[in-house]
């Protein structure tokens, strides 16, 4: 079910009424609701998800007495993800290396594709797999006591607001909240703030992301026809499309969490205002970034084993991040590019030992210049994410290298890009000054506020045009 569909609205109302009326039934209600929500994608996939969840629960429960259970739980989760998501990529790569068709590849296609040749990818598999693996690691490290209630564990791992596209929650963050649900009062302030976040997400998705899609798709479908200026515009448009699309889902997930009395982690903090690659990953898809940092980068040794090993760990972490996003080499290249950018940035940090460099970097003019310089870099990296092939990404990169800045500024869509960036700045201000903005807004007469809400609702309905587009990250 998609958050902005009529079916989901009916589902949500059918859950919330008894959820608010009967506090002691909240866990059973969420157990059933999560199963219905995920089961809408297929009963077989629901059974698979439940089986993997139960296996992880049992492995963690016996982990303290039998250490091999950790590796069994890890194998179950990693194997599930590898089978569905990466089997075809592995076999196709083997065919290219062998230079001939392989019988095993044809068998693999029959296993993991449907009748039309489309990959059968369980929705949210990348997200729930990482969440389950993090849970196993935290229990093994002794950072988390294993859950002893399978129903509450199912609610933790399958809670529908964050099930399909995150944020990736830790057991220490969500399990205690689930435990408190039957005794917790959901206050009107939380409900109101949740509705506000859902509203913001709907605007981002329907008004911005879906309309930008109509500008982005034709350009990436015909890369050889693009001028250098068109190539930059296409990359910028996609950068904003994926931001509005993914942050829309995250905003709605946070809002739905508030309606249920659950606080999910913030996944985005206006990332295009970043002045460095490290800052970008602290502000973009935050829950994945910290997962990669804590369970891959630090797990490999972090920065504790010398400069060369640190650089290797950075690159390995970003390669895994790229591969997590999709079973294709252009995603791996996207991760590698970001890894190399992070390494180069780390080299420049050695200059901080000079006092004047530190002073300059802490100044506002430097901050503005750093953001202005980094935005084109991160825009270029999106080419590797969005292009269908590595060859297409390289072709677009070559075109972008030939850009005439004057011609780019004169491009018919340049004003749109400037407006989108201005909206990004406005969003930062609204997020940073949210309490103040809320107080100011409530000084506005109620009649005027109501008219604004009605106009925005009409804008959302108009832009939906009777259609509901899936979120980009559903494919991951």
Beta strands, then each sheet from edge to edge (+ up, - down):
end
